[in-house]
């Protein structure tokens, strides 16, 4: 009985991995439009990558993602209260941007909820953005945090997400219907344990995008993402 169970478990695991590999390969195939096949030109040396952290987190300059992204240029971080309302967070982020120079030199990069705000700032300021394992629909996706005290392990603060903050995201999504001058570059890990990467890929099907097999919500493929990021920015002469 144990042997039979082990065989079934092995078969199911193998099938699961084959499906993930097929999904990733399909994603990669779909995500190689004309911009990816263009000769790569050096990106501007004066670009500043503005990194926006995810829900209930903070900017950590020594994190592996930041260190790796720094290979492409200057990386700065912003912090925000992710338990605040959409309007309060946007005001805070816009105010912080003035420290980083001219807005025409900025590229926004974010993970999870930070990816949502990276896309929002890119849309508002007509700048490119890179969205990693994005929280595409905060109104729905942040419902899990409602009225639950949560500790931020970067800042040590304890907060809870209110209905006022949740409601402020109503009808605010990352969507192909939004008026982007530069559609965000979508990067996902197929094994994201918090956000359905398959649904994200389907919902944002006409975005430039790359999927990686395996990984996790924190994102495990920043090194492999450097070339797609460079090609995306080079294609747009950003």
N, C-alpha and C positions, 0 to 999 in steps of 0.2 A: 504493500500500500504506500509506504514511504517512498519507495523507488518510483512508483507510478506518479506520485505527486511531484517528485523532483523533476521527472521528465516533462510533465505538463508545464511546470513552472519554467523550465528551461526553454521550452518551445514558445511559451507566451512572451518571455523576456526577449527571445531572439526576434519574434515577430514584431514586438514593440520597437526594438532597435531598427529593424528594417523599415518600418513605417516612418520613424524619425529621420532615417537617412534619406528615404524617398522624399519626405517633406522638405528636408534641407536642400536636396539637389534640385527639386522643383523650384524652391524659393530662389536658389542661386540662378537657375536658368531664367526665371521670370525677371530677376532683378539685374539683368545685364542689358540695359537699353543702350542707345547710341552713346550716351555720355560716358559709359564705362569703357567703351572700345576706342574712344578718342585718345590720341597721344597725350600722356600726362605732362602738363607744364608745371613748373615750380609754382607753388602758391605764394602769395605775397608775404614778405618777411614781416610786415607790420601788422598782420592779423593778430587779434587777441581772441582766444577761445574763452568764453564765459561759461563756466561749469555751474549747473544748477542741480543741487542734490535732491534726493527723493523725499518721500513722506517721512516725517519724524526722524530726520537725520541732520547732517551738517556737512560743511565743506571741510575735508581733511586733505591738506596739500600733499601729504606723503602717501596717500593711497595709491595702489598700483595703477588704477585707471588714470589718475591725474599725472603720475610720473610718465606713463606711456604716452598719453596725449601730448605731453610737453615736447615730445620728439618732433612734433609738427609746428610748434610755435609757443608763444607765451600763453600760459593758462592762468586765469584768475578765477576766484570763486565768489559767489554771493551766498548769503544765508537769509533765511526767511522763516517765519512762524507758519508751519504747514497746517496748524489748527485754526488759523485766521480765515477770513472770508477771501474769496477770489479777488474782490476789489482792493482789499487791504494788502494782499500779497503783490498784486500788480503794481500798486503805488510804491511799495517797499523796493521791489526789484528795479523799477524805472529810476528811482532816486539813486540807487547804488551804482547804476551804470555810468553816471557822470564821472565817477572816479577813474574810468578805464579808457578815456580818450574818445575820439570821434566815433559815432555810432556806425559809420561806414566801414570801420575796421573790425567790427565785432562779428563773431560767429558764436551762436548759442548751442550749447551741448547740455543735455540733461538725461537723467535716468528716472524711470517710473513717473512720479508726479512732477519731478523736475523736467522730464521730457515734455510733459504737457505745457509747462511754462516756457521751455525753450522754443517750442512751436509758436506759442502765443507772442513772445517777444520778437521772434523772427517775422511773424505776420504783421505785427504793429510797426516794426521799424524797417520792413522790407530787406531783411537780412537772412542768410542761410541758417539753417538749424539742423542739428543731428539729434535724433530722438532714439533713445536706447531703452528697450523693453518698456515702452511708454504706457502710462496710465491714460488711455485715450478717452475715457468717459468717467471723470472723477465723481460726478453725481451718483453714479451707480457703484463704481469700484471702491469708493471710500466708505461705503455704508457699513462695512465691517467694524470701523473704528468708532462708530457713533456712541457717545456717552461712556466710553471705556477709558479709564485713566491709563495712560501709556507713558513710559519713561523713555526719554531720548538719551541713548547711550553715548552720544557725542557731547551734548550739553549738560546732561544730568537733570534736565527739567522734566516735570510731569504735567501733562495736559490731557484733555479729552476733546474729541471732535464733537462740535455742537450741531444741532439741526440748522441753525442760522448759517453756519459755514457750509454745510452740505447743500443747502438750498441755493447758495450763491453760485453753485456750479450748474444749475439747471440749464440745459440746452447749450452748454459750453463744452465742446468736444474737439478732439483732433479729428478733422474730417476732410475728405476731398472737396467738400462744398465750401470750405473756408477760402477766403481770398488771399492766397499765398503768392507773392512774387516769386519766391523760391520754395518749391515743395520740399518739406523736410526730408532728409535722408534717414530712412528707418533701418535700425539695426536690432535684431532680436536673437536671443538664444532659444532654441526650440524647446529646451527642458525648463523654461521659466516655470517655477512652481507656484507663482502667485497670479500671473496674468496669462491668459490663453493666447499663446503666440500664433496659433493657427488662425484664430479669429482676427487678431490684429493684422496679420498678413492679408487676410481676405478683405477686411474693412478698408484697408489702406492700399488696395491693389494697384492703384496708379501712382503711388509714391515711388521714388527711387529707393531700393531696399536690398538688404542682404540678410540672410538667415544663416545661423551656425548651428550645427547639430550639438546636442548636449548643452552644457552650460547651466546657468541658473538665473534667478531674477537679478542678482547682483551684477551679472554679466561677466563672462569669463573670456571674452575674445577681443579685448581692446587692441592688443598687438596686431591681430589679424584684420582689424578694422581700419588701420592707418591708411592702407592703400585705397580702399573705397572712399574714405573721407577725402583724401588728397585728390582723387579723380573727380569726386563730386564738386569740390571747390574749384578745381582747375577748369572743369567744364563750364562753370558759371562765371569764371573770371572774377570770383568774389574777393 
